[in-house]
Amino acid sequence: MKAAIPERGEISSENPQYKQRWIAVAALGLSLFLSALDATIVALALPPIAGHFHLSNALAAVVTLAYAIPLTALVLPSGSLVNRFKSLPVFLFSVLGFGAGSVICGLAPNFLILLVGRVIQGSFAALIGTLGFALAAFVVSPKERGKAMGIIGTLAPLGGVAGPGIGGLLLANFGWSSIFFVNLPVISLTVTLGSFSLRGVRLAHRRANASSVYTQMLALVKRSRFSLGLLAFLFSVSSSVALYYLLPFELIGVQHIKSAEAGLILLCVPLGMMAMGIVGGYLTDRYEPRPFILLGSALLVLGVFLLSKVVISQTSQLDIAWRLLLIGAGIGLFSSPNQTAIMSLGGREMMGAASALTNLAARAGTVLGPLVIGVAWSLSSALDSQMISGILIASFFVLLTLSFATASTLNRVSGIQKRDDPLGSG
């Protein structure tokens, strides 16, 4: 297929001379890492923040909500921005805006200003999340898209998982404001890489208005393959977040493992995700997404089933660790091919809309998992009963993941890409 000529010097992933594409993917991955990091890094800082501003613990928890609410509410509106303007200005606007929010939080003289800073962070994080997946899929060729999704799909959740650990180290040495200032060196690196690699990139050849982007979103949702893949992604996120909600109680309350050792055991999940996320992206580029979507979701089901066998039963740390490693491997192997398939279905013009919907599904999944478990746990105060109900809920979510993943792959993904994706290699 002859490469298209970019309009007015704009760079396109169809242009084989775009050699900075992996630098762009790295910049986008770092921005997603930052947005995920700040969702969880404040967890251990809430008590010292409450003490500093003389607040109750319940009021201090609003610091988390001030970030999460705008992050969720602005996901879909963000989708209308990524197609309307050149990508570099939007990228710099989102990352630097996030940095401004971080500075406001770190220097906050009172609790109200701290909340304002968190709202600013969450607002720009919504734009970062939507832009990140769309651009990472766009700047590489279709044959490299799996690898790009593997890198992005590894860095984004890694930030969320690493947040509490990084926050704990900073709190122990520098105080609560340091958890916001630590963003600044990463932001500087992200801006530098993005400025070098995203110059002239535009997702769409023509500027799209807000109504056309929402029309694109509706068109994508009406495609059964897209909506089924999106639902599979939603429930995979719900299951993983549900597990992270209940596992600390299981490890500390039931297995009587020390907090530091429990934290190391929990790292088995992101370790498996990182290893198999990159492998899954490579295999997707070499073959096709379908078999790896199915294998990854099946491994996730197997891992949760094996974990359920040891819940509320005394066992060794190693016995839990390898089961969590298997769960992480399943998530990683499923996510990269599934994201590749989702981002390819609408073609280049719809990548902004597809990314916004994917980001919304991720946000919904982070709420759904803990919400359902919280409701179930409110019905019983016994720890054993709570652990059993929690693992049953996680099992239900992973079965839904497998079901929707299977339904979404009834037709060959590679064939879909050739028909629907103008960047397809066929």
Summary of the structure (lengths in Angstrom):
residues: 426
radius of gyration: 21.1
end to end distance: 7.9
largest distance: 65.8
contacts: 1668
relative contact order: 0.14
helix: 80%
strand: 0%
